[in-house]
């Protein structure tokens, strides 16, 4: 399960609306309780792709956020991005980029991948997944998203 506050979720939606028609991305920082990820902070990260179909997170910003999280006894628990015109489900590119180059090794094992679809801008749709491997849909495991008030 991925648990996020309503205000943090709204930050993601606002970021996505602002960036539309491009995909936007960012990091989810928080804590873990077993398989559950509890989001305490949402951080926007620039995408170098500037694309309607893909994102590519700025590595330096990623490292700075990761270092700050550690100092606060938190960790990166996931990545968020938008699908401006399609369903909130990991694309082939999303899955490929979750792995090191052409290997089967995941870059961020255990991360939640929160995808917010903005195909209907007034009614965003959020779904979160664990990417376990490269086979779609076999290696894609959906997790419950809880948006708290």
Backbone as JSON Lines, residues from 0, in Angstrom:
{"i":0,"aa":"X","n":[0.84,-1.18,0.0],"ca":[0.0,0.0,0.0],"c":[0.88,1.25,0.0]}
{"i":1,"aa":"X","n":[0.44,2.26,-0.73],"ca":[1.09,3.56,-0.75],"c":[0.12,4.54,-0.11]}
{"i":2,"aa":"X","n":[0.56,5.19,0.96],"ca":[-0.28,6.14,1.67],"c":[0.3,7.53,1.5]}
{"i":3,"aa":"X","n":[-0.55,8.47,1.05],"ca":[-0.12,9.84,0.78],"c":[-1.2,10.79,1.26]}
{"i":4,"aa":"X","n":[-0.79,11.95,1.75],"ca":[-1.77,12.94,2.2],"c":[-2.46,13.57,1.0]}
{"i":5,"aa":"X","n":[-3.64,14.06,1.25],"ca":[-4.4,14.73,0.19],"c":[-3.62,15.94,-0.34]}
{"i":6,"aa":"X","n":[-2.99,16.7,0.55],"ca":[-2.25,17.9,0.12],"c":[-1.04,17.51,-0.75]}
{"i":7,"aa":"X","n":[-0.33,16.45,-0.4],"ca":[0.79,16.01,-1.24],"c":[0.3,15.48,-2.58]}
{"i":8,"aa":"X","n":[-0.81,14.76,-2.57],"ca":[-1.38,14.27,-3.84],"c":[-1.77,15.45,-4.72]}
{"i":9,"aa":"X","n":[-2.37,16.47,-4.12],"ca":[-2.77,17.66,-4.89],"c":[-1.55,18.39,-5.47]}
{"i":10,"aa":"X","n":[-0.42,18.36,-4.76],"ca":[0.82,18.94,-5.3],"c":[1.23,18.22,-6.58]}
{"i":11,"aa":"X","n":[1.13,16.9,-6.56],"ca":[1.48,16.11,-7.75],"c":[0.54,16.44,-8.91]}
{"i":12,"aa":"X","n":[-0.75,16.49,-8.62],"ca":[-1.74,16.8,-9.67],"c":[-1.49,18.2,-10.23]}
{"i":13,"aa":"X","n":[-1.22,19.18,-9.36],"ca":[-0.96,20.55,-9.82],"c":[0.3,20.59,-10.68]}
{"i":14,"aa":"X","n":[1.34,19.86,-10.25],"ca":[2.59,19.78,-11.02],"c":[2.29,19.18,-12.4]}
{"i":15,"aa":"X","n":[1.49,18.14,-12.44],"ca":[1.14,17.5,-13.7],"c":[0.34,18.4,-14.62]}
{"i":16,"aa":"X","n":[-0.63,19.11,-14.05],"ca":[-1.44,20.04,-14.86],"c":[-0.57,21.15,-15.42]}
{"i":17,"aa":"X","n":[0.34,21.64,-14.6],"ca":[1.26,22.71,-15.01],"c":[2.16,22.25,-16.16]}
{"i":18,"aa":"X","n":[2.6,21.01,-16.1],"ca":[3.52,20.47,-17.09],"c":[2.87,19.92,-18.34]}
{"i":19,"aa":"X","n":[1.57,19.67,-18.27],"ca":[0.86,19.07,-19.4],"c":[1.07,19.93,-20.64]}
{"i":20,"aa":"X","n":[1.36,19.39,-21.79],"ca":[1.16,18.01,-22.21],"c":[2.37,17.11,-21.97]}
{"i":21,"aa":"X","n":[3.41,17.6,-21.3],"ca":[4.59,16.77,-21.06],"c":[4.41,15.9,-19.82]}
{"i":22,"aa":"X","n":[5.13,14.78,-19.78],"ca":[5.18,13.99,-18.55],"c":[6.04,14.74,-17.55]}
{"i":23,"aa":"X","n":[5.6,14.75,-16.31],"ca":[6.39,15.34,-15.23],"c":[6.73,14.22,-14.26]}
{"i":24,"aa":"X","n":[7.71,14.48,-13.37],"ca":[8.11,13.43,-12.44],"c":[8.61,14.03,-11.14]}
{"i":25,"aa":"X","n":[8.77,13.15,-10.17],"ca":[9.28,13.56,-8.87],"c":[9.47,12.37,-7.96]}
{"i":26,"aa":"X","n":[9.86,12.69,-6.74],"ca":[10.18,11.64,-5.76],"c":[9.23,11.68,-4.58]}
{"i":27,"aa":"X","n":[8.97,10.49,-4.07],"ca":[8.15,10.31,-2.87],"c":[9.09,9.94,-1.74]}
{"i":28,"aa":"X","n":[9.14,10.77,-0.71],"ca":[10.04,10.55,0.42],"c":[9.19,10.24,1.64]}
{"i":29,"aa":"X","n":[9.64,9.25,2.42],"ca":[8.87,8.88,3.6],"c":[9.5,7.75,4.36]}
{"i":30,"aa":"X","n":[8.63,6.87,4.84],"ca":[9.06,5.72,5.63],"c":[8.37,4.47,5.11]}
{"i":31,"aa":"X","n":[8.9,3.33,5.52],"ca":[8.28,2.04,5.17],"c":[7.86,1.32,6.43]}
{"i":32,"aa":"X","n":[6.73,0.67,6.33],"ca":[6.26,-0.25,7.36],"c":[5.98,-1.56,6.64]}
{"i":33,"aa":"X","n":[6.96,-2.44,6.62],"ca":[6.84,-3.68,5.85],"c":[6.75,-3.35,4.37]}
{"i":34,"aa":"X","n":[5.7,-3.83,3.71],"ca":[5.5,-3.56,2.29],"c":[4.84,-2.22,2.03]}
{"i":35,"aa":"X","n":[4.4,-1.54,3.09],"ca":[3.69,-0.27,2.93],"c":[4.65,0.91,2.91]}
{"i":36,"aa":"X","n":[4.38,1.86,2.03],"ca":[5.16,3.1,1.93],"c":[4.28,4.25,2.41]}
{"i":37,"aa":"X","n":[4.81,5.02,3.36],"ca":[4.1,6.17,3.89],"c":[4.81,7.42,3.42]}
{"i":38,"aa":"X","n":[4.16,8.22,2.6],"ca":[4.78,9.4,2.01],"c":[4.67,10.57,2.99]}
{"i":39,"aa":"X","n":[5.82,11.2,3.28],"ca":[5.87,12.37,4.15],"c":[6.17,13.63,3.35]}
{"i":40,"aa":"X","n":[6.83,13.48,2.2],"ca":[7.23,14.63,1.38],"c":[7.16,14.25,-0.1]}
{"i":41,"aa":"X","n":[6.8,15.23,-0.91],"ca":[6.78,15.09,-2.36],"c":[7.76,16.12,-2.92]}
{"i":42,"aa":"X","n":[8.65,15.68,-3.8],"ca":[9.66,16.56,-4.38],"c":[9.59,16.52,-5.9]}
{"i":43,"aa":"X","n":[9.37,17.67,-6.52],"ca":[9.41,17.76,-7.98],"c":[10.85,17.58,-8.44]}
{"i":44,"aa":"X","n":[11.02,16.87,-9.54],"ca":[12.34,16.7,-10.15],"c":[12.18,16.98,-11.64]}
{"i":45,"aa":"X","n":[13.06,17.81,-12.17],"ca":[12.99,18.12,-13.6],"c":[13.26,16.88,-14.44]}
{"i":46,"aa":"X","n":[12.55,16.81,-15.56],"ca":[12.77,15.73,-16.53],"c":[13.54,16.29,-17.71]}
{"i":47,"aa":"X","n":[14.62,15.63,-18.06],"ca":[15.4,16.07,-19.22],"c":[14.76,15.67,-20.54]}
{"i":48,"aa":"X","n":[13.79,14.77,-20.51],"ca":[13.18,14.31,-21.75],"c":[12.31,15.36,-22.43]}
{"i":49,"aa":"X","n":[11.59,16.16,-21.66],"ca":[10.66,17.15,-22.25],"c":[9.79,16.46,-23.29]}
{"i":50,"aa":"X","n":[9.13,15.4,-22.85],"ca":[8.38,14.53,-23.75],"c":[6.95,14.3,-23.24]}
{"i":51,"aa":"X","n":[6.06,14.05,-24.17],"ca":[4.68,13.7,-23.83],"c":[4.55,12.22,-23.46]}
{"i":52,"aa":"X","n":[5.62,11.44,-23.7],"ca":[5.53,9.99,-23.52],"c":[6.52,9.42,-22.51]}
{"i":53,"aa":"X","n":[7.56,10.18,-22.16],"ca":[8.58,9.64,-21.27],"c":[9.08,10.73,-20.32]}
{"i":54,"aa":"X","n":[9.75,10.28,-19.26],"ca":[10.43,11.2,-18.36],"c":[11.82,10.64,-18.08]}
{"i":55,"aa":"X","n":[12.74,11.5,-17.72],"ca":[14.08,11.1,-17.35],"c":[14.54,12.03,-16.24]}
{"i":56,"aa":"X","n":[14.59,11.51,-15.04],"ca":[14.84,12.31,-13.85],"c":[16.26,12.85,-13.78]}
{"i":57,"aa":"X","n":[16.4,14.1,-13.36],"ca":[17.7,14.74,-13.16],"c":[18.43,14.02,-12.02]}
{"i":58,"aa":"X","n":[19.57,13.41,-12.33],"ca":[20.32,12.59,-11.37],"c":[20.87,13.38,-10.2]}
{"i":59,"aa":"X","n":[21.36,14.59,-10.44],"ca":[21.92,15.4,-9.36],"c":[20.84,15.79,-8.36]}
{"i":60,"aa":"X","n":[19.68,16.19,-8.86],"ca":[18.56,16.54,-7.96],"c":[18.14,15.31,-7.15]}
{"i":61,"aa":"X","n":[18.12,14.16,-7.81],"ca":[17.78,12.91,-7.13],"c":[18.73,12.69,-5.94]}
{"i":62,"aa":"X","n":[20.02,12.83,-6.18],"ca":[21.01,12.59,-5.11],"c":[20.87,13.6,-3.98]}
{"i":63,"aa":"X","n":[20.57,14.85,-4.3],"ca":[20.39,15.86,-3.26],"c":[19.17,15.55,-2.4]}
{"i":64,"aa":"X","n":[18.09,15.14,-3.02],"ca":[16.88,14.79,-2.27],"c":[17.13,13.56,-1.41]}
{"i":65,"aa":"X","n":[17.84,12.58,-1.96],"ca":[18.16,11.36,-1.21],"c":[19.02,11.69,0.03]}
{"i":66,"aa":"X","n":[20.02,12.56,-0.13],"ca":[20.88,12.94,0.99],"c":[20.09,13.69,2.07]}
{"i":67,"aa":"X","n":[19.23,14.61,1.66],"ca":[18.41,15.35,2.61],"c":[17.44,14.43,3.35]}
{"i":68,"aa":"X","n":[16.9,13.46,2.64],"ca":[15.99,12.5,3.26],"c":[16.7,11.71,4.35]}
{"i":69,"aa":"X","n":[17.9,11.23,4.05],"ca":[18.67,10.46,5.04],"c":[18.93,11.27,6.3]}
{"i":70,"aa":"X","n":[19.26,12.56,6.13],"ca":[19.52,13.43,7.28],"c":[18.29,13.58,8.16]}
{"i":71,"aa":"X","n":[17.12,13.4,7.57],"ca":[15.86,13.5,8.31],"c":[15.32,12.13,8.73]}
{"i":72,"aa":"X","n":[16.17,11.1,8.61],"ca":[15.77,9.72,8.91],"c":[14.59,9.25,8.06]}
{"i":73,"aa":"X","n":[14.59,9.7,6.81],"ca":[13.59,9.28,5.85],"c":[14.31,8.62,4.68]}
{"i":74,"aa":"X","n":[13.55,8.13,3.72],"ca":[14.13,7.52,2.54],"c":[13.22,7.76,1.35]}
{"i":75,"aa":"X","n":[13.77,7.59,0.17],"ca":[12.94,7.65,-1.03],"c":[12.17,6.33,-1.09]}
{"i":76,"aa":"X","n":[10.83,6.45,-1.12],"ca":[9.99,5.25,-1.16],"c":[9.37,5.03,-2.54]}
{"i":77,"aa":"X","n":[9.5,6.05,-3.4],"ca":[8.93,5.88,-4.72],"c":[9.17,7.04,-5.65]}
{"i":78,"aa":"X","n":[8.71,6.83,-6.86],"ca":[8.8,7.81,-7.94],"c":[7.38,8.05,-8.43]}
{"i":79,"aa":"X","n":[7.07,9.33,-8.7],"ca":[5.79,9.6,-9.33],"c":[6.03,10.21,-10.71]}
{"i":80,"aa":"X","n":[5.1,9.98,-11.6],"ca":[5.08,10.67,-12.87],"c":[3.67,10.67,-13.43]}
{"i":81,"aa":"X","n":[3.46,11.52,-14.43],"ca":[2.13,11.59,-15.02],"c":[2.12,10.93,-16.39]}
{"i":82,"aa":"X","n":[0.93,10.51,-16.76],"ca":[0.63,10.12,-18.13],"c":[-0.4,11.16,-18.59]}
{"i":83,"aa":"X","n":[0.03,12.15,-19.35],"ca":[-0.85,13.27,-19.7],"c":[-2.08,12.87,-20.53]}
{"i":84,"aa":"X","n":[-1.99,11.81,-21.31],"ca":[-3.1,11.48,-22.21],"c":[-3.47,10.0,-22.22]}
{"i":85,"aa":"X","n":[-2.84,9.21,-21.35],"ca":[-3.1,7.77,-21.37],"c":[-3.43,7.26,-19.97]}
{"i":86,"aa":"X","n":[-3.73,5.98,-19.9],"ca":[-4.1,5.35,-18.63],"c":[-2.92,5.3,-17.67]}
{"i":87,"aa":"X","n":[-3.19,5.24,-16.36],"ca":[-2.11,5.16,-15.38],"c":[-1.62,3.73,-15.2]}
{"i":88,"aa":"X","n":[-0.84,3.26,-16.16],"ca":[-0.27,1.92,-16.12],"c":[1.14,2.02,-16.69]}
{"i":89,"aa":"X","n":[2.12,1.31,-16.1],"ca":[3.5,1.42,-16.58],"c":[3.64,1.06,-18.07]}
{"i":90,"aa":"X","n":[4.27,1.96,-18.79],"ca":[4.53,1.71,-20.22],"c":[5.76,0.81,-20.36]}
{"i":91,"aa":"X","n":[6.0,0.33,-21.57],"ca":[7.21,-0.45,-21.83],"c":[8.45,0.35,-21.46]}
{"i":92,"aa":"X","n":[8.43,1.66,-21.76],"ca":[9.57,2.52,-21.43],"c":[9.72,2.65,-19.91]}
{"i":93,"aa":"X","n":[8.61,2.82,-19.2],"ca":[8.66,2.91,-17.73],"c":[9.33,1.67,-17.15]}
{"i":94,"aa":"X","n":[8.93,0.52,-17.64],"ca":[9.48,-0.74,-17.13],"c":[10.95,-0.88,-17.51]}
{"i":95,"aa":"X","n":[11.28,-0.57,-18.75],"ca":[12.68,-0.67,-19.19],"c":[13.59,0.24,-18.38]}
{"i":96,"aa":"X","n":[13.12,1.46,-18.1],"ca":[13.94,2.42,-17.35],"c":[14.02,2.13,-15.86]}
{"i":97,"aa":"X","n":[13.22,1.19,-15.4],"ca":[13.3,0.76,-14.0],"c":[14.45,-0.23,-13.8]}
{"i":98,"aa":"X","n":[15.09,-0.62,-14.9],"ca":[16.18,-1.6,-14.88],"c":[17.49,-0.96,-15.32]}
{"i":99,"aa":"X","n":[18.6,-1.58,-14.89],"ca":[19.94,-1.15,-15.34],"c":[20.13,-1.59,-16.77]}
{"i":100,"aa":"X","n":[20.27,-0.61,-17.68],"ca":[20.56,-0.87,-19.09],"c":[19.77,-2.06,-19.6]}
{"i":101,"aa":"X","n":[20.46,-3.07,-20.12],"ca":[19.78,-4.24,-20.69],"c":[19.71,-5.41,-19.73]}
{"i":102,"aa":"X","n":[19.99,-5.15,-18.44],"ca":[19.98,-6.26,-17.48],"c":[18.58,-6.47,-16.9]}
{"i":103,"aa":"X","n":[18.45,-7.53,-16.13],"ca":[17.2,-7.8,-15.43],"c":[17.21,-7.21,-14.02]}
{"i":104,"aa":"X","n":[18.29,-6.5,-13.66],"ca":[18.42,-5.93,-12.32],"c":[17.68,-4.61,-12.22]}
{"i":105,"aa":"X","n":[16.85,-4.5,-11.19],"ca":[16.11,-3.26,-10.96],"c":[17.02,-2.19,-10.37]}
{"i":106,"aa":"X","n":[16.82,-0.96,-10.78],"ca":[17.59,0.15,-10.24],"c":[17.11,0.47,-8.81]}
{"i":107,"aa":"X","n":[15.8,0.44,-8.61],"ca":[15.22,0.8,-7.32],"c":[14.27,-0.3,-6.84]}
{"i":108,"aa":"X","n":[14.8,-1.43,-6.41],"ca":[13.91,-2.51,-5.96],"c":[13.06,-2.04,-4.77]}
{"i":109,"aa":"X","n":[11.8,-2.38,-4.82],"ca":[10.9,-2.05,-3.72],"c":[10.23,-0.7,-3.83]}
{"i":110,"aa":"X","n":[10.65,0.13,-4.78],"ca":[10.03,1.44,-4.95],"c":[8.59,1.29,-5.41]}
{"i":111,"aa":"X","n":[7.78,2.26,-4.98],"ca":[6.43,2.42,-5.53],"c":[6.54,3.34,-6.73]}
{"i":112,"aa":"X","n":[5.83,3.0,-7.79],"ca":[5.77,3.84,-8.98],"c":[4.35,4.37,-9.09]}
{"i":113,"aa":"X","n":[4.15,5.6,-8.61],"ca":[2.84,6.24,-8.65],"c":[2.68,6.93,-9.99]}
{"i":114,"aa":"X","n":[1.62,6.56,-10.71],"ca":[1.34,7.17,-12.01],"c":[-0.01,7.86,-11.92]}
{"i":115,"aa":"X","n":[-0.04,9.13,-12.29],"ca":[-1.28,9.9,-12.29],"c":[-1.64,10.22,-13.74]}
{"i":116,"aa":"X","n":[-2.79,9.71,-14.16],"ca":[-3.27,9.99,-15.51],"c":[-4.03,11.31,-15.49]}
{"i":117,"aa":"X","n":[-3.71,12.15,-16.46],"ca":[-4.41,13.43,-16.62],"c":[-5.14,13.49,-17.95]}
{"i":118,"aa":"X","n":[-5.53,12.31,-18.46],"ca":[-6.28,12.31,-19.73],"c":[-7.59,13.05,-19.56]}
{"i":119,"aa":"X","n":[-8.19,13.0,-18.35],"ca":[-9.32,13.85,-17.98],"c":[-8.78,14.77,-16.88]}
{"i":120,"aa":"X","n":[-8.39,15.97,-17.25],"ca":[-7.68,16.87,-16.34],"c":[-8.5,17.16,-15.08]}
{"i":121,"aa":"X","n":[-9.81,17.19,-15.2],"ca":[-10.65,17.5,-14.03],"c":[-10.83,16.29,-13.11]}
{"i":122,"aa":"X","n":[-10.5,15.11,-13.6],"ca":[-10.65,13.88,-12.81],"c":[-9.39,13.03,-12.93]}
{"i":123,"aa":"X","n":[-8.31,13.46,-12.28],"ca":[-7.07,12.68,-12.36],"c":[-7.27,11.29,-11.77]}
{"i":124,"aa":"X","n":[-6.53,10.34,-12.31],"ca":[-6.63,8.95,-11.85],"c":[-5.24,8.49,-11.41]}
{"i":125,"aa":"X","n":[-5.14,8.08,-10.14],"ca":[-3.86,7.65,-9.58],"c":[-3.86,6.15,-9.35]}
{"i":126,"aa":"X","n":[-2.77,5.52,-9.78],"ca":[-2.54,4.09,-9.49],"c":[-1.06,3.93,-9.18]}
{"i":127,"aa":"X","n":[-0.74,2.97,-8.33],"ca":[0.65,2.74,-7.96],"c":[1.01,1.28,-8.18]}
{"i":128,"aa":"X","n":[2.27,1.07,-8.54],"ca":[2.74,-0.26,-8.92],"c":[4.11,-0.54,-8.33]}
{"i":129,"aa":"X","n":[4.39,-1.82,-8.14],"ca":[5.74,-2.31,-7.9],"c":[6.16,-2.98,-9.2]}
{"i":130,"aa":"X","n":[7.32,-2.59,-9.68],"ca":[7.86,-3.22,-10.88],"c":[8.85,-4.28,-10.4]}
{"i":131,"aa":"X","n":[8.56,-5.54,-10.74],"ca":[9.32,-6.67,-10.23],"c":[10.26,-7.28,-11.27]}
{"i":132,"aa":"X","n":[10.03,-6.95,-12.52],"ca":[10.81,-7.5,-13.62],"c":[10.4,-6.83,-14.91]}
{"i":133,"aa":"X","n":[10.73,-7.45,-16.03],"ca":[10.49,-6.84,-17.34],"c":[9.24,-7.32,-18.06]}
{"i":134,"aa":"X","n":[8.65,-8.39,-17.57],"ca":[7.5,-8.95,-18.28],"c":[6.22,-8.2,-17.92]}
{"i":135,"aa":"X","n":[5.58,-7.62,-18.94],"ca":[4.33,-6.91,-18.75],"c":[3.2,-7.81,-19.22]}
{"i":136,"aa":"X","n":[2.2,-8.1,-18.46],"ca":[1.85,-7.58,-17.14],"c":[2.33,-8.44,-15.97]}
{"i":137,"aa":"X","n":[2.98,-9.56,-16.26],"ca":[3.32,-10.53,-15.2],"c":[4.16,-9.94,-14.07]}
{"i":138,"aa":"X","n":[5.08,-9.03,-14.39],"ca":[5.99,-8.48,-13.39],"c":[5.56,-7.11,-12.87]}
{"i":139,"aa":"X","n":[4.31,-6.76,-13.11],"ca":[3.76,-5.49,-12.62],"c":[2.72,-5.82,-11.56]}
{"i":140,"aa":"X","n":[2.96,-5.33,-10.35],"ca":[2.05,-5.61,-9.24],"c":[1.43,-4.3,-8.75]}
{"i":141,"aa":"X","n":[0.12,-4.2,-8.89],"ca":[-0.55,-2.98,-8.43],"c":[-0.67,-2.99,-6.92]}
{"i":142,"aa":"X","n":[-0.49,-1.82,-6.32],"ca":[-0.67,-1.67,-4.88],"c":[-1.77,-0.64,-4.64]}
{"i":143,"aa":"X","n":[-2.43,-0.76,-3.52],"ca":[-3.49,0.17,-3.15],"c":[-2.91,1.54,-2.88]}
{"i":144,"aa":"X","n":[-3.59,2.57,-3.34],"ca":[-3.22,3.95,-3.04],"c":[-4.26,4.5,-2.08]}
{"i":145,"aa":"X","n":[-3.79,4.98,-0.92],"ca":[-4.66,5.6,0.07],"c":[-4.3,7.07,0.13]}
{"i":146,"aa":"X","n":[-5.28,7.93,-0.19],"ca":[-5.1,9.37,-0.12],"c":[-5.85,9.84,1.13]}
{"i":147,"aa":"X","n":[-5.06,10.29,2.12],"ca":[-5.65,10.67,3.41],"c":[-5.91,12.16,3.48]}
{"i":148,"aa":"X","n":[-6.94,12.52,4.24],"ca":[-7.22,13.95,4.49],"c":[-6.31,14.51,5.53]}
